[in-house]
Amino acid sequence: MKKLYADNTNRVKIICPKCRFEKNVDATKFKDTQKTLKGRCRCGEIYQFSIEFRKKHRKHVRLPGAYIVQGKKEKGEIIIRELSLSGFRFECMNPHHILKGDTLEVKFNLDNPLRTEIRKLAKVIWVKDRIVGAHYMETKLYEKDLGFYLST
């Protein structure tokens, strides 16, 4: 199944896998769904796809790291599971007291040849058991390193 990315106007380019016919479609009505969609080309080919509305590309990773909750002095070990230019998703190795809205200092190393260290402040967006989603508070810092890493 192919994943298609919507642009900033919610338009997506669908390309038939058989005849390569291209069609630009308004995907607004699919924005709040996570469904697999079916398409039918004018050549008769039927295919499945999903639409991603993220503004930044997300990379699935497995990077060990650590966090400190600002103002609570709680700290722990984590595994970064997804990484993008605007934020990340991680798994805490132990039970935690992280709450939505908390500010974290997060430190981890990329698995690139230079083992680039990333140290950022992040705001917690959501928490589900030991899985946490957060957005960077400063996006310019490390943008070059992360941008190159995410493109490889």
Secondary structure, 3 states (H helix, E strand, C coil): CEEEECCCCCEEEEECCCCCCEEEEECHHHCCCCCCEEEECCCCCEEEEEEECCCCCEEEEEEEEEEEECCCCEEEEEEEEEEECCEEEEEECCCCCCCCCCEEEEEEECCCCCCCEEEEEEEEEEEECCEEEEEECCCCCCHHHHHHHHHC
